[in-house]
Structures are given as structure tokens and as C-alpha cells.
């Protein structure tokens, strides 16, 4: 069931990216953003695409996956109140994974232009959103690091070993 007015604002306040953001800024974002209703199986974005939007799952579930060795590998299933695609607001690089509606779902699309509107309206609230986005990306990076440590390591012949050099023991190059 679609929440209305302040219910949607309060739902967003429960999303880590928008924690601490005031009602007027969130109301502005909801007015300026687009709500998208999707049927199960609909592609939201594809790995490799260039876009500048993030999405909040308002209802339903979204599967995040990467294509590897001819297969789609599911990385996460996201539900109500979770965000996806937020890296696109920072780096303007191709999408690192694909997203598909796992069930019928409703998403709120927030673009970089929507966030610029927040910047113009209230710079302090804009800064808080940016810090919250950074925290969310850092949290996901830590989770990815933990998952990488669970994967089997390759033989030394396939991977160069990283060994930090202490400041006093740097090798000198042959040319000056």
C-alpha cells in the first residue's frame, strides 16, 4: 500500500541515507523525484550503464546481480527502505551491477539534479545527506571486504602479493 504525505516522509527518515533530514527537505525530494511502479522481472538498470540516479525501495523487492562467466550472480536482495545505485551520484562511472525487480515494486528515483535542488535549498541538510551516503557506501565496502576474505585465494603465480614498504626502507631507483 502506498504511503501518503507525511507517512512517506517518515518512511524516508527511517532510511539510513535520510536519517536526520527534516520534513521540509524530504517533502521537497518527494515532490521533485519520480515514483516508479515496476512489474516483477523488470530491469531497473544494467551493469555498465551510465546513469546518475539512486533508488529507494518503497515497496517490494529488488535483486542486485553481476554477470560472471555466463551466469547472473545475485549479490543482494533489497527490500522496503533500502537504497540502490547510490554510487552513481558520486562517481558518474558505469553501473557496477545490475538491478531487477524481484517482485512487483515501487521505487523512488533520486537524481543528482534532485540533490542539487536540496543543496540550493539547505546546504546543511545537503551535507548531511552526502555524509549519510558516504557512510552507507563505506558500510557496503566493509561488507564486500568481509566477503572477499571468505573467498579462496589464488596461487601466488596468479596474484602479485601486496607488501607495504615502510618509509625508511624504500627501494632506490637506479636513475636520479
Backbone torsions as a table, in degrees:
resi	resn	phi	psi	omega
1	UNK	NA	133.3	-177.6
2	UNK	-77.3	126.4	176.8
3	UNK	-73.7	153.4	-178.7
4	UNK	-120.2	149.0	171.6
5	UNK	49.9	-119.9	-176.6
6	UNK	-65.1	-26.0	176.5
7	UNK	-61.6	-40.1	178.0
8	UNK	-68.6	-39.4	177.0
9	UNK	-60.0	-47.3	-179.0
10	UNK	-66.4	-33.8	175.2
11	UNK	-61.5	-45.0	179.3
12	UNK	-63.7	-35.7	179.2
13	UNK	-64.6	-21.1	175.6
14	UNK	-83.7	-7.6	177.4
15	UNK	-85.4	127.9	-177.0
16	UNK	-50.4	-37.0	-179.5
17	UNK	-62.3	-28.4	-175.7
18	UNK	-114.3	13.1	175.6
19	UNK	-61.7	133.3	178.9
20	UNK	83.2	0.1	-179.9
21	UNK	-87.8	136.4	-174.6
22	UNK	-75.7	162.1	-176.1
23	UNK	-57.4	-40.1	-175.5
24	UNK	-68.4	-37.7	178.1
25	UNK	-68.9	-42.8	179.4
26	UNK	-67.6	-37.1	175.2
27	UNK	-61.7	-41.9	176.7
28	UNK	-59.7	-48.7	180.0
29	UNK	-59.5	-42.2	179.3
30	UNK	-65.5	-37.2	177.4
31	UNK	-66.9	-40.1	-174.3
32	UNK	-84.7	-22.0	-176.8
33	UNK	-86.1	173.6	-179.4
34	UNK	-110.1	136.3	173.3
35	UNK	-100.4	130.6	-175.5
36	UNK	-119.8	126.1	174.2
37	UNK	-102.4	125.2	-175.9
38	UNK	-125.8	146.3	173.5
39	UNK	-84.4	153.2	176.6
40	UNK	-53.2	137.0	178.9
41	UNK	92.4	-6.7	-179.3
42	UNK	-77.0	130.2	177.5
43	UNK	-72.8	129.1	178.4
44	UNK	-90.3	-49.7	171.3
45	UNK	-155.4	157.1	-176.5
46	UNK	-112.4	144.3	174.4
47	UNK	-51.7	130.7	178.9
48	UNK	97.7	-15.6	178.0
49	UNK	-72.2	149.6	172.8
50	UNK	-101.2	116.3	175.4
51	UNK	-146.0	166.5	-179.3
52	UNK	-131.3	57.2	178.9
53	UNK	-138.8	151.7	167.3
54	UNK	-119.6	165.5	-177.9
55	UNK	-132.9	146.8	172.2
56	UNK	-115.9	129.6	177.8
57	UNK	-77.7	113.5	178.3
58	UNK	-90.5	-30.4	179.3
59	UNK	-158.6	141.6	178.3
60	UNK	95.8	-166.0	-178.8
61	UNK	-133.5	147.1	179.1
62	UNK	-125.6	135.8	175.9
63	UNK	-101.1	132.1	175.4
64	UNK	-105.1	129.7	-177.5
65	UNK	-147.2	159.3	174.5
66	UNK	-121.1	150.7	177.9
67	UNK	-95.9	123.4	-178.7
68	UNK	-144.6	130.9	176.9
69	UNK	51.8	41.8	177.1
70	UNK	77.6	7.1	-178.7
71	UNK	-126.2	155.0	172.2
72	UNK	-94.5	120.7	-179.4
73	UNK	-105.5	115.6	-179.6
74	UNK	-72.9	128.4	179.8
75	UNK	-99.0	-34.1	-177.3
76	UNK	-162.8	152.6	169.6
77	UNK	-115.8	122.0	-177.9
78	UNK	-108.4	143.4	-179.5
79	UNK	-124.3	-165.7	-175.6
80	UNK	-50.9	131.0	177.4
81	UNK	85.7	0.8	179.4
82	UNK	-100.3	153.0	-177.4
83	UNK	-106.8	153.5	173.4
84	UNK	-144.7	152.0	175.9
85	UNK	79.1	10.6	-174.4
86	UNK	-68.1	-22.3	178.4
87	UNK	-60.7	-30.2	-178.9
88	UNK	-61.5	-23.8	179.2
89	UNK	-77.3	-15.2	-178.4
90	UNK	-103.2	-43.7	-167.9
91	UNK	-111.8	-10.2	-179.9
92	UNK	48.9	36.1	177.4
93	UNK	-103.4	168.8	178.1
94	UNK	-60.9	151.0	177.4
95	UNK	-56.4	136.2	-178.0
96	UNK	-85.3	-11.2	-180.0
97	UNK	-155.5	172.0	176.6
98	UNK	-104.4	157.7	177.0
99	UNK	-133.9	136.2	179.3
100	UNK	-136.1	144.8	175.9
101	UNK	-67.8	115.5	178.8
102	UNK	-77.0	-34.3	175.6
103	UNK	-129.3	173.6	169.1
104	UNK	-56.2	135.4	-177.3
105	UNK	-149.1	165.6	176.8
106	UNK	-126.4	128.2	-178.5
107	UNK	-121.4	149.4	170.5
108	UNK	-104.6	122.0	179.5
109	UNK	-96.4	122.4	176.8
110	UNK	-111.4	121.8	-179.4
111	UNK	-99.8	166.7	175.2
112	UNK	-61.8	-31.3	177.4
113	UNK	-66.5	-39.0	175.5
114	UNK	-60.7	-43.4	179.9
115	UNK	-68.6	-33.1	175.7
116	UNK	-63.2	-35.8	175.6
117	UNK	-61.8	-38.8	176.1
118	UNK	-64.8	-42.5	178.1
119	UNK	-55.5	-45.5	-179.8
120	UNK	-68.1	-31.5	-176.6
121	UNK	-81.2	-44.5	-173.3
122	UNK	-157.4	95.9	-174.6
123	UNK	-62.2	-34.5	179.8
124	UNK	-65.7	-43.1	178.0
125	UNK	-67.7	-37.1	175.9
126	UNK	-59.8	-46.2	180.0
127	UNK	-61.2	-39.7	179.0
128	UNK	-65.0	-41.1	176.6
129	UNK	-61.0	-44.3	180.0
130	UNK	-62.1	-42.7	178.0
131	UNK	-64.1	-41.4	178.4
132	UNK	-63.6	-41.5	176.7
133	UNK	-61.9	-43.5	177.9
134	UNK	-60.3	-42.5	178.3
135	UNK	-62.9	-41.7	-179.7
136	UNK	-65.1	-42.6	178.1
137	UNK	-65.3	-41.0	177.7
138	UNK	-63.1	-40.7	178.4
139	UNK	-61.0	-43.3	179.5
140	UNK	-68.6	-34.6	176.8
141	UNK	-64.5	-43.0	177.6
142	UNK	-61.5	-40.4	178.2
143	UNK	-64.1	-41.8	178.0
144	UNK	-64.6	-39.8	176.8
145	UNK	-59.7	-44.6	179.2
146	UNK	-61.5	-41.3	178.8
147	UNK	-64.9	-38.8	179.2
148	UNK	-62.2	-36.6	-179.2
149	UNK	-69.1	-19.2	178.1
150	UNK	-85.3	-12.3	-178.6
151	UNK	-81.7	148.0	177.2
152	UNK	-66.0	140.6	178.7
153	UNK	-82.5	150.6	177.7
154	UNK	-82.2	162.9	177.0
155	UNK	-64.3	151.7	-179.3
156	UNK	-55.4	-30.1	-179.8
157	UNK	-66.5	-21.0	-179.1
158	UNK	-96.1	-20.5	-174.9
159	UNK	-133.1	131.1	175.0
160	UNK	-74.6	135.2	179.6
161	UNK	-79.9	134.8	178.0
162	UNK	-91.1	120.8	176.7
163	UNK	-130.3	109.7	179.3
164	UNK	-64.6	144.4	179.1
165	UNK	-101.7	127.7	178.1
166	UNK	-71.8	154.9	-173.2
167	UNK	-55.7	-36.1	-176.9
168	UNK	-83.4	-9.0	-174.4
169	UNK	-118.0	24.7	-179.5
170	UNK	-67.5	139.6	177.6
171	UNK	-73.7	142.5	178.3
172	UNK	-90.7	139.1	177.8
173	UNK	-80.8	159.2	-177.2
174	UNK	-75.0	-12.2	-179.4
175	UNK	-115.8	148.6	178.1
176	UNK	-123.9	NA	NA
